[in-house]
Amino acid sequence: MNNTNSPLQNKQQIKSANINLEFMDFIGKINLRINSDDSDTLNRVSAYLGYDLPKSSGEVSTNDETRTAWLGPNEFLIQCSEDKKDKLITDLNTNLTDKFFALTDVSDYYITIRLSGVNSIDVLEKGCPLNFKDYLKNKNTCAQSYISKGTVLIDRLSDDKVFDILIRWSFADYLWEWLSDSCSEFIE
């Protein structure tokens, strides 16, 4: 899928020495719910993905194919390229047929905005109540919060201050405009 239907398709990317703002190509997003006490199911999912599932709040596990964020004690968000999403869903359904689990394709629910650059935390702090000295201080961490009035999942991809911000499609335009305005003082 391409971004021709995205609410952000006509937005101008911001690119400067201090701050960058762009929206990402369509990313497959799968919500996985499993019982955290069911070690067999956890092990099957981990074996399929090729890494251990995150075990606590704020953790993200990843490899070159997928990225999994801990959303709650029994809930994970698996991200992958759009072209691999259907196979991932089919394979997990097959591997877990005798288990209690739920897989939901939420790709159409979220849009991903990437904010990066040396001033990216300064921009986020304008509208997000998180203490970035305690949360999201390292790569492969995430937090559910809000920016201005939009609920978001913020995922830190790199120690170089690269953040993917997942927001509902219906709030994407609002958040883009808010972020764009908040970035303006850092554009050279």
ABEGO torsion letter per residue (X at the ends): XBAAABAAAABBBBBBAABBBBBBBBBBBBBBBBBAABAAAAAAAAAAAGBBBBABBGBBBBBAABBBBBABAABBBBBBBAAAAAAAAAAAAAAAAABBBBBBBAAAABBBBBBBEAAAAAAAAAABABBAAABGABBGBBBBBBBEABBBBBBBABAAGBBBBBBBAAAAAAAAAAAAAAAAAABX
